[in-house]
Amino acid sequence: MTFWKPLRTFYIRTTNLTHGFQENRTALDSFYKLWAPLYDLSVSLDSGYKRNLSRMVKRVVQASDCVLDVGCGTGLATLAAAKNAKEVVALDPSQAMLDKLAKKIGREKLRNVEVRNGFFPEGLEKGKTYDSVITSFMLAHLMLRPSRRRRKLGQTYWIRVLAI
Ligand SMILES: C[S@@+](CC[C@H](N)C(=O)[O-])C[C@H]1O[C@@H](n2cnc3c(N)ncnc32)[C@H](O)[C@@H]1O
């Protein structure tokens, strides 16, 4: 426990540094292009992360749900949701992270995941609704502009929210 806490704090601080990248999309893309090859390895150092994420996703998601995973990255939460839900839409603006997710979807032969490249909420299909929305380790990206983003997050996209 004493080891994981500083590691999680480090991850969150690193992500916090990328607040400004919401304005500079090339910088965000470059940051995750560099991190993507090592992303799953770095997260696996914290063995509790994936385990607890799967546990929480299972608690929120129901078998008949259409689930939205905002900032899905390499899909740690997406895959957990896909195994428990009817359909999952995985949204992320980093193609490098999405490429990792696409490989996993292929390996696991999942047919119920739609991968979308885009920012929240502009990257979503207009008019589509979701039964549950999950997001993990992504909200830190939005914290510099709370007033604008909070208004957006407060709209009706969010039905059941799991944020860690
Ligand atoms: C630290 S990663 C977390 C990935 C994954 N959710 C996980 O738990 O491993 C944060 C992800 O959020 C994405 N992201 C950043 N800003 C975003 C935005 N405005 N809308 C959607 N995704 C965003 C990044 O591209 C990145 O893949």
PDBQT file of the ligand as one rigid body, heavy atoms in Angstrom, charges set to zero:
ROOT
HETATM    1  C1  LIG A 201      -4.232   8.455 -18.298  1.00  0.00    +0.000 C 
HETATM    2  S1  LIG A 201      -5.108   7.929 -19.753  1.00  0.00    +0.000 S 
HETATM    3  C2  LIG A 201      -6.346   6.827 -19.033  1.00  0.00    +0.000 C 
HETATM    4  C3  LIG A 201      -6.747   5.753 -19.996  1.00  0.00    +0.000 C 
HETATM    5  C4  LIG A 201      -7.720   4.719 -19.444  1.00  0.00    +0.000 C 
HETATM    6  N1  LIG A 201      -9.011   5.324 -19.135  1.00  0.00    +0.000 N 
HETATM    7  C5  LIG A 201      -7.173   3.992 -18.251  1.00  0.00    +0.000 C 
HETATM    8  O1  LIG A 201      -7.795   4.015 -17.169  1.00  0.00    +0.000 OA
HETATM    9  O2  LIG A 201      -6.122   3.362 -18.368  1.00  0.00    +0.000 OA
HETATM   10  C6  LIG A 201      -6.110   9.374 -20.120  1.00  0.00    +0.000 C 
HETATM   11  C7  LIG A 201      -6.757   9.293 -21.492  1.00  0.00    +0.000 C 
HETATM   12  O3  LIG A 201      -7.683  10.390 -21.618  1.00  0.00    +0.000 OA
HETATM   13  C8  LIG A 201      -7.645  10.841 -22.952  1.00  0.00    +0.000 C 
HETATM   14  N2  LIG A 201      -8.191  12.216 -23.018  1.00  0.00    +0.000 N 
HETATM   15  C9  LIG A 201      -7.589  13.383 -22.706  1.00  0.00    +0.000 A 
HETATM   16  N3  LIG A 201      -8.418  14.423 -22.894  1.00  0.00    +0.000 NA
HETATM   17  C10 LIG A 201      -9.598  13.902 -23.344  1.00  0.00    +0.000 A 
HETATM   18  C11 LIG A 201     -10.870  14.465 -23.722  1.00  0.00    +0.000 A 
HETATM   19  N4  LIG A 201     -11.102  15.795 -23.675  1.00  0.00    +0.000 N 
HETATM   20  N5  LIG A 201     -11.859  13.642 -24.134  1.00  0.00    +0.000 NA
HETATM   21  C12 LIG A 201     -11.658  12.291 -24.180  1.00  0.00    +0.000 A 
HETATM   22  N6  LIG A 201     -10.474  11.700 -23.825  1.00  0.00    +0.000 NA
HETATM   23  C13 LIG A 201      -9.462  12.489 -23.414  1.00  0.00    +0.000 A 
HETATM   24  C14 LIG A 201      -6.172  10.726 -23.344  1.00  0.00    +0.000 C 
HETATM   25  O4  LIG A 201      -5.971  10.702 -24.753  1.00  0.00    +0.000 OA
HETATM   26  C15 LIG A 201      -5.772   9.411 -22.646  1.00  0.00    +0.000 C 
HETATM   27  O5  LIG A 201      -5.855   8.306 -23.490  1.00  0.00    +0.000 OA
ENDROOT
TORSDOF 0
